[in-house]
């Protein structure tokens, strides 16, 4: 396989299979994501900014942003300091960290189960995707799905 057939993420462009060339972040990647979420949860976006690439892309709602600056503008409008997180699982493999969590606002205005996938590049968060599922108010075990 030639160098031009593989992407920077270690996958062959034609088959999507691993080329065996991967940046392993492991514990470092988990710590980066946890630090970012801790600061995000405190509403300290100025401390979050250095953890994101300038070309950071967020595919999740309500963001859908293509740059760190755009993401920061949207994030500043959210009730971050009120948001509660219960991280249930954090898995790192290659350039990706996957997190399963419950997030809610006190008073029941929001209660969701979330699967986030973060892509890391140059020891920074480069991209994020999410899948969100509302947790019904009458759920006997709100975190069972996680």
N, C-alpha and C positions, 0 to 999 in steps of 0.2 A: 504494500500500500504506500502510495506516495504521500508526502506531507500535505499537498494541496487537497487530498481527498478527506482529510480529517478536519474537524472543526476545533476551535479552541477548547471545547468542552470534552474532547477525547472521544467523539463518536464519528464514525464514517458518515459522510454526507449522503451517500447513496443507500446504505443499509440501515443506518441508525445504530449499528452495533458498536460496542466499545472497541477502541483501538488499543486499549491497554495503556494509553497515555492519559493519566488523569491527575489532576491536582487534588491531593487528599487533604481536606481541612479537618476532619474528625472532631476532636474535642475543641480545637480552636474555632471551628465553624459554629459549634453549638454555643460556645461562650460569646461569640460575636452576636448571634441572634438573641440570646438571653439578655445581654447587655442592652442591645437595641430596644427590646421589648420592655425592659425595666425602665429605661429612660422615657420611652414612648408613653408608658403607663403613668409616669409622673407628670407628663405634659412638657418634659424638658426637650423640646425639639431642637434647640441650639446644640445640645449634647448628642442628639441622634444624627444630625447632619454629617459629621465627619465619618460616620460609619457607613454612609451610602455613597456610591459612585455618583459623579455628576450626571451621568447618563442613566441613572437608576430608572427602571421601568416597573410600575405597579399595575398589574392586571386586575386587581381586586376592587370591589366597591368599597367606598364611594370614590376611590381614587382614579383609576384608569388614566394614569399619568405617564409621561414619556421622559421626564427629567426630575432630578432631585428638587429643583426650584419649584416646579409645578406641584410635586408631592407635598412639599413644605407648605405651600399656600393652601392646599386642601386640608391638610392635617391641622393647621392652626384654627380651622373653623369647627373642629370636633371637640366633644367633651371628654378629652383624653384622661384628665386627672380623676374623673368620676368612674371610668371604665375599670372593671375588675377582670382579672385573668386567672384561670386555673389551667396551667399547662399540664396535660396528661401524659404526653409522650413527645420526645424529641429524638430524631434519628438523623445522623449525618452519614452521607455516602458521596464520595467524590466531591464535586463542587456544589452539592445540594444539601440543605438541611430541611427536614420536614417536621412540622410541629402540629400536634393535635391539641386543641384547647377548647375550653368553655369561656365565653366572654359575656358579661352582663353589666347592666347599669342598675344600681340600687333603685328599688321601687318598681321593678319589673318592666320598665320601658323597653328593654332589650335583653334577650337571653338566647344565645346562639352557640352551636357547636361549630368549630372552624378547623379545617385542615389547610395549613399554609405550606407552600413550598418556596424556599428561598434559594436563589442561585448566587453563589459567591464568585467573585473575581478579584484578583489582586488584593486579597484579604479584606474586601469590602462587600457589602450587600449590593448586588447588581440588579436583581430582579425578584419579583414576588408574584405568586399566583395564590388563589384561595378558593375553597369550596365552603359554602356556608349553609347550615341547616338550622332553622329555628327550633328552639326547644319549647314544646307546649307547656303552658303554665301548670297543667295537671299531670305532667310526667312524673311517675313514681320514682324514677332514678334518672335525673337529668343528664348524667354523664355516661350512661350505659352505652351509648353509641360511640363513645370515644375509647 
